[in-house]
Amino acid sequence: MNREGKMVYLVTGGAGFIGSNYIHYLFRRYQNIKVINLDKLTYAGNLANLTDLESNPDYIFVKGDICDPAVVHQIFLDYRPNYVVNFAAESHVDRSIGKPDDFIRTDMFGVFILLEAAKEFGIDRFIQISTDEVYGSILSGSFTEESTLRPSNPYSASKAGGDRLAYSYFATYGLPVIVTRASNNYGPYQYPEKLIPLFVTNAIEDKPLPLYGDGKNIRDWLFVEDHCDAIEFILRNGKNGEVYNIAGGSEKENIEITNLILELVGKPKNLIRYVPDRIGHDRRYSLDATKLKNLGWQASHNFREAIELTVNWYIEHPEWWKPLKSGEYLEFYKKHYKMEL
Ligand SMILES: NC(=O)c1ccc[n+]([C@@H]2O[C@H](COP(=O)([O-])OP(=O)(O)OC[C@H]3O[C@@H](n4cnc5c(N)ncnc54)[C@H](O)[C@@H]3O)[C@@H](O)[C@H]2O)c1
């Protein structure tokens, strides 16, 4: 606790999709907390995700890079966080294939800078948000926390580096680190380059939905609020040095998700455009989340209800996503999908 008797969270990447949902979740749940949001505001960081908290004296935004030791050091000096929850990352696989540099920097070196500060100042818990993508693809069965890591693109490889580096600070220095590996998230405030918000917003605007390959790649879908709840549960109840898989328990082919989105938005199937597959596209991700279930947590949202809620959120908030689909976004889109938006 700090001098005001509050538990202090340092949430990095809190202006992004999951980080901003997590900050909202924390303030809905607790009164006695202070949250420092350290975010570099890359193209994926958006302060519009958090406007409702701007006047809250217990919420502090710091614009800065987790790779900058001076900034991170100053935050530890000023606020002495009890918990670090590290969401900050370059997170889009397609961008990592074109230009891996920032991924290696933020997703590995940035983790190192945060761990060093936590080691120097001391900390109650350090949660490293990793991903199911570190395991690579699996055609049948599911990965447990003991499975071999076989990341297959620069994004997942750099996340695997950060994941294991965080563990090494537990094994070597006894830092209270826990690593979480969640499946694909969906929900409000997701940057519209990822499959669900991209397809929902394109469908709303009667634009084509670019579907990779044969559309049969499988992902397990986790509602972002369940993810936030699981992180908090693990922060309170998990064991230091452990890894926890967080699964939604809703495996779907991309084509199934696409058809469902078109149905929910009320648009025809002829909006689907098959595009050449992503290079090295992992076929299926699947997590065994028995370990977390045995600890006492499982996802509580039903997929159908949560996806309806998500689609409706994008329908009701064009003022949030329309400005994002401009400028560099359009250039990336055109180059990547070889089509205009
Ligand atoms: N989205 C998913 O489905 C999913 C699933 C499992 C795990 N994850 C992990 O969860 C975390 C958050 O994912 P997301 O989807 O919210 O990502 P996002 O791209 O929406 O947000 C990332 C945030 O990090 C910030 N950031 C990037 N580099 C930074 C740096 N050097 N210093 C400070 N801030 C920086 C960005 O400005 C942005 O606000 C990532 O670590 C990702 O690997 C995501």
Ligand as a Chemical Component Dictionary entry (heavy atoms), coordinates in Angstrom:
data_LIG
# 
_chem_comp.id                   LIG 
_chem_comp.type                 NON-POLYMER 
_chem_comp.pdbx_formal_charge   0 
_chem_comp.three_letter_code    LIG 
# 
loop_
_chem_comp_atom.comp_id 
_chem_comp_atom.atom_id 
_chem_comp_atom.alt_atom_id 
_chem_comp_atom.type_symbol 
_chem_comp_atom.charge 
_chem_comp_atom.model_Cartn_x 
_chem_comp_atom.model_Cartn_y 
_chem_comp_atom.model_Cartn_z 
_chem_comp_atom.pdbx_ordinal 
LIG N1  N1  N 0  -5.391 -9.337  -28.239 1  
LIG C1  C1  C 0  -5.309 -10.620 -27.970 2  
LIG O1  O1  O 0  -6.109 -11.424 -28.471 3  
LIG C2  C2  C 0  -4.252 -11.142 -27.011 4  
LIG C3  C3  C 0  -4.320 -12.470 -26.585 5  
LIG C4  C4  C 0  -3.356 -12.931 -25.674 6  
LIG C5  C5  C 0  -2.377 -12.066 -25.204 7  
LIG N2  N2  N 1  -2.330 -10.777 -25.655 8  
LIG C6  C6  C 0  -1.292 -9.889  -25.117 9  
LIG O2  O2  O 0  -1.963 -8.900  -24.372 10 
LIG C7  C7  C 0  -1.259 -7.662  -24.422 11 
LIG C8  C8  C 0  -2.183 -6.558  -24.872 12 
LIG O3  O3  O 0  -2.709 -6.877  -26.160 13 
LIG P1  P1  P 0  -3.706 -5.883  -26.891 14 
LIG O4  O4  O 0  -4.464 -6.684  -27.865 15 
LIG O5  O5  O -1 -4.407 -5.067  -25.893 16 
LIG O6  O6  O 0  -2.655 -4.976  -27.680 17 
LIG P2  P2  P 0  -2.801 -3.519  -28.290 18 
LIG O7  O7  O 0  -1.915 -3.505  -29.489 19 
LIG O8  O8  O 0  -4.229 -3.133  -28.426 20 
LIG O9  O9  O 0  -2.187 -2.561  -27.150 21 
LIG C9  C9  C 0  -0.819 -2.508  -26.874 22 
LIG C10 C10 C 0  -0.564 -1.217  -26.097 23 
LIG O10 O10 O 0  0.829  -1.181  -25.754 24 
LIG C11 C11 C 0  1.320  0.120   -26.023 25 
LIG N3  N3  N 0  2.764  0.015   -26.301 26 
LIG C12 C12 C 0  3.374  -0.583  -27.373 27 
LIG N4  N4  N 0  4.701  -0.484  -27.265 28 
LIG C13 C13 C 0  4.951  0.166   -26.092 29 
LIG C14 C14 C 0  6.146  0.538   -25.429 30 
LIG N5  N5  N 0  7.353  0.283   -25.949 31 
LIG N6  N6  N 0  6.036  1.183   -24.239 32 
LIG C15 C15 C 0  4.819  1.472   -23.700 33 
LIG N7  N7  N 0  3.655  1.140   -24.305 34 
LIG C16 C16 C 0  3.730  0.483   -25.484 35 
LIG C17 C17 C 0  0.534  0.624   -27.212 36 
LIG O11 O11 O 0  0.550  2.041   -27.328 37 
LIG C18 C18 C 0  -0.857 0.066   -26.895 38 
LIG O12 O12 O 0  -1.575 0.963   -26.097 39 
LIG C19 C19 C 0  -0.073 -7.891  -25.362 40 
LIG O13 O13 O 0  1.054  -8.156  -24.568 41 
LIG C20 C20 C 0  -0.462 -9.126  -26.149 42 
LIG O14 O14 O 0  0.656  -9.852  -26.538 43 
LIG C21 C21 C 0  -3.255 -10.282 -26.551 44 
# 
loop_
_chem_comp_bond.comp_id 
_chem_comp_bond.atom_id_1 
_chem_comp_bond.atom_id_2 
_chem_comp_bond.value_order 
_chem_comp_bond.pdbx_ordinal 
LIG N1  C1  SING 1  
LIG C1  O1  DOUB 2  
LIG C1  C2  SING 3  
LIG C2  C3  SING 4  
LIG C2  C21 DOUB 5  
LIG C3  C4  DOUB 6  
LIG C4  C5  SING 7  
LIG C5  N2  DOUB 8  
LIG N2  C6  SING 9  
LIG N2  C21 SING 10 
LIG C6  O2  SING 11 
LIG C6  C20 SING 12 
LIG O2  C7  SING 13 
LIG C7  C8  SING 14 
LIG C7  C19 SING 15 
LIG C8  O3  SING 16 
LIG O3  P1  SING 17 
LIG P1  O4  DOUB 18 
LIG P1  O5  SING 19 
LIG P1  O6  SING 20 
LIG O6  P2  SING 21 
LIG P2  O7  DOUB 22 
LIG P2  O8  SING 23 
LIG P2  O9  SING 24 
LIG O9  C9  SING 25 
LIG C9  C10 SING 26 
LIG C10 O10 SING 27 
LIG C10 C18 SING 28 
LIG O10 C11 SING 29 
LIG C11 N3  SING 30 
LIG C11 C17 SING 31 
LIG N3  C12 SING 32 
LIG N3  C16 SING 33 
LIG C12 N4  DOUB 34 
LIG N4  C13 SING 35 
LIG C13 C14 SING 36 
LIG C13 C16 DOUB 37 
LIG C14 N5  SING 38 
LIG C14 N6  DOUB 39 
LIG N6  C15 SING 40 
LIG C15 N7  DOUB 41 
LIG N7  C16 SING 42 
LIG C17 O11 SING 43 
LIG C17 C18 SING 44 
LIG C18 O12 SING 45 
LIG C19 O13 SING 46 
LIG C19 C20 SING 47 
LIG C20 O14 SING 48 
# 
